[in-house]
């Protein structure tokens, strides 16, 4: 069984019921999620040996976060316990022309105050085939960026493949900070994952003839983006998700995978969205699984996009779908008919 290690922050998610606005009533749903944790859950659901690394307090909320991962079979044995708080994010889900809103309350979380001495990366990567992190994690602070760099160096020395989802978050750091830090980290990355905005925001690489707010995406422009990223950092593969936002409720969803020789575009899905948070993470997990399973580039991108399309129909950060469900959709059965 292939072993994948992910590293990042898992947060408590507080969200009004359904599509209510903040405090439209006095109830909020409490769940857990976070970029690399979402990937770890997907990979465990796909049957891989999925290891999640972070730092969490020893109190009841920290334990609940750990148990939310254990429920899906994620290996939590490398999670460091300590610190005072679990990061929180508040989510107001958008609908129609009203976009979703995320408010972070994650300052001084346990992982944001972690130190290099908390993690023995040679031990953590023992027997690992793959390491995944996102651009959100080094944005938590210079100390966490340093830990990410140490993890990448250890993984590379042990022959572990490394993937990174650029995931630029303007609420966490500036574009200048992101470019400086991610340029150093990306020297170690084998598979880069980005969306239509990340490459521009972090590295200034922009797709021509594209207007993401007007719903106009140009395929040739993204071929150029993928090639520029690969040439700049020596990535083996570059995956770019292509989202056409018709509204908060309706999106078209597709992706491109460049493997150094071929540009493989997936089919496009017309989605009515239940919950889009974690959509990119489910894509990353699908891509990692497909590559580790030996699928071709064309089949890998189809699997990843199908996995993510299904996630948009699932409440919460975690993608609760199986390989069989993804394969069925990737194979062309998107009818949504009742299964009896």
N, C-alpha and C positions, 0 to 999 in steps of 0.2 A: 504494500500500500504506500502510495506517495505521501510525503509529509510536507506540509506547508506551515510556515511560521508567519504570523502577522503581528505588528507592533503599533500601538496607538492608544487613544483615549476612548473609553466607553463612558457614556454620560446617561444621566437620568433624563428621560424625555417627558415633559409635561405638556399635555395638549387638551384643549377643549373637546368635548364630545362632538363627533361628526364634523360639520363645517361651521360650528359656532365660532364667533369671534372671541378674543380674550375676555374672560369674565362676563360673557353674555349670560351665563348662568354660573353657579358656584361650584361646578365640578370640573375636574381635569383628570384625564387618563394618565397613569404613570407606567411607562415602559422604559426599556433601555435600548441604546443604540450608539453607533459611532462608526466611522468609516471602516477601519480595519476589523472591528468586531463584527460588523455586518458581513464582511468578506469571510471571516472565520466561520460564521454560522452557515453561510451558503455552502462552503467547501465541506463542512461536516455533513450537511444534508446530501451532498453529492457522493459521500462515502470515503472522502480522503481523511487522513490523519491530520487534523486541523488544530494547531497550537496557537493560542492567543497570549500575548505578552503585554502587560501594562503594570501600573501600580495603583492600588486601591486601599482605602482605609479598612481597618479591621472591624468597624462598626456594622450595624445591621444593614445600612444602605449599601455599603461596599459588598457585603456578603450577598445581598440580593442581586447585585450586578453580576457577581461571579456565578451565582446559581442560574441566572438567565442564560448564561452561556453553556453551563453544564447540561441544562435541559436538552440541548440539541446535540450533545456529545462532543463539544469542543473541549480540548485538553487545556485546563486552567492551572496546571501544576507549576507553570513558570511565572504566574502572576505574583508580583511582589506586594506584600501587605504593609501598609504604613501610610503616613500622611493624615490629613484631617478631613478632607471633603471629596465628594464625588461631584464632578462638573455637571451642570444642568443646562439643558436648552429647552426653551419654550417654543412650541410650534403651533401656529395658526394656519390650518390648511386652507389654501385658496380654492376658489370655484369660479367658473366662468371667467369674467374679465378681472376678478380680484385675485391677485397673486398671493402665494403663501408667504408667511413671515416667520423668520427664525430669530429669536433673541437669546444670546449666549449669557450664561452666568457660570463661567468656568475658571475665573481667576483663582489662583492658589489651590487648584485641585491637586490631588496627590501626584498624578503623573506630571503635571506642569512643574512640580518642585522636586522631581526625581533627580538622582545623581548617577553618574557613570558606575559607581560602585554597587548600585542596586542590581546590575544585570551582568551575568557571566555569559557572554555571547557564544563562546566556544562550547559551553555546555548546552545552551539553548538550541544551537544549530546542530547538535549531534544527531546524525541520521536524517537531517532535513534535505529536501530537494529544492525548496523554493522559499524565498523571503519576500513579503509584501508590506509596503507602507504607503502612506499618502502624504501629500504636501501639507495636510492639516497638522500632522504631528510635529514636524520641525518648527512650525509657526507658533507653537505653544511657548517657546522661549529659547534663548541661546543654549541653555543647558540641555534641552530636549533635542535641539538640532545637533548638538555634539554627540548625544547618545545615538541618534540615527546614523551619524557618520561612522561611529564606532561599530554599530551593527552591520552597516554595509561593508566596511573593511573586513570584518570577521567573516561575513557570508562569502565575500569574493575569495578570500584566502582558502575557504573550505570548498570552493567549487559549487556553491549554492546559487541558483539563478535568482535574480532580483527583479521585481517589478515595482513600479511606482505610478500611482495615479496623481497627477499634478495638483488637482483639487485646490485651486487658489481660492482663499477666503479673505476678502478685503477687510473683514471685521477683525482679523487676527494679526495681519501685518501689511506693510506697504508692498507695492510692486517692486520697489528697489530692494527691499529686504528679501523678498521671495526670489528674485533673480539671482542675487548673490549666493544665497544659501542653496537653492535648488541646482544652480550650475555646478556647485561642488559635489552635491549628492548624486546628480545624474551621471557623473563620470563612472559610477559603479553599476548603473542600472542597465539591465538587458532588455526589458520590455517596458515601454512607456505608454501610459494611458492618459488621454486628455480629452477634453470636450472642445466645442467650437470657440470657447472663450479663453481657456487656460493657456494655450500656447501664446496667444496675444498678450494676456495679462502678465505672464511670468517672463517670457522670453522675447516679446515683441514680434513674434512670427504670426502673421495674419493671413487668413484666406481671402483671396481676391473675389470680387463680385458676390459678396455675401452680406446679408443684412439679417442678423439673428432675430431682431425685433420685428422685422417686416415679414419674417417667414421665408426668407430667400437663402438657400444654401447651394453653393456651386461645387460640384464634385471635383472639378479640375483644381480649384483653389485648395481643397483639402489634400489632394495628391501632393501638391507643392509643400503644404505644411508638414505632412508626414516625412517627406524627403528631407526637408530642411532640419527637422528635429533629429532624424537618423544621422545625417551628415555632421551635425554639430556635436553630438554626444556619442556617436558610435552605437546607438541602440540596435539590437538585433531585430526588434519588431516595434512598430508604433501603431497603436490603436486609437482611433478618434471616434467618439460618439457624435452622432448627428441628430440633434433634436430640433424639430420645427414646432414651435409653440404657437398653436392656433389660439389657444386660451389656456388658463390654468387647468381646465378640465379635459382638454383635448390636445393631444400632441401626436405628431408623426415621429417615429423613432427608427433609426438605422445606424450603421457604423461602417467604418473603413479599417482594414488591417493591412499594413504595409510590412512585408517580411524581408525586405532587402532586394527582392526581385519582382514581386507581384503586388498589385493593388487590388485587394478583394473587398468589394462592397457587398453588404448584406441586403436582403430584402427589407422593405420598409413596413412598419406596423402602424396602423392608425389606432391610437389608444384612447380610451375613455378612462381617465385616471381616478383611482381610489386613493392612492398615497404614493407620491413620487419620491419621498425621502428614502435614500438607500438605493435608488435606481442605478446610479453609477457604480455603486459598490457591488451590486448584483451582476452588473456587466463585467467588472473586473474579475469577480470570482468565476463567472462562466468562462471567461477567456483563459484564466489560469488552469481550470479543470480541463478544458478542451486541449490546451497545449500539452499538459502533462499526460493526457490520455492518448497522445499521438495523432490527434486529428489534423487534417490538412489545414492550411490557412483559411481556405474558403469555408470549410466546415466549422472551424474554430470561431470565426466571426459570426456565423449563423447561430451557433450554440449560445454565444455570449449575448447576442442581441435578443434572442428568444427568452433566455433566462431573465433578462432585465425587463422585457415587455411583460412577463408574468408578474414580476415584482410590483409593477405599477398597479396591479390589481389586488395587492395584499396590504392590509393595514399594518402599520408599525415599520420600524427600520429593517427588521430581519426578513429575508426572502424564504418563505416556507414552501419551497417546491422541490421536487425530486428530479433526478436525471431523466426519468421516463417522461415526466410532464414536459420538460424542456425539449427533449428529442421529438416528442409528438408535435409541438408547435413549430419547431425548426423544420420538421418534415412537411409542413404545410397544413396541418389541421389546427386552424385557429377559429373554428366555427363557434366554440363556446357551448356546444350542445351538451345537454345533461348526460352524464355517464351512468349507465345502468347495467 
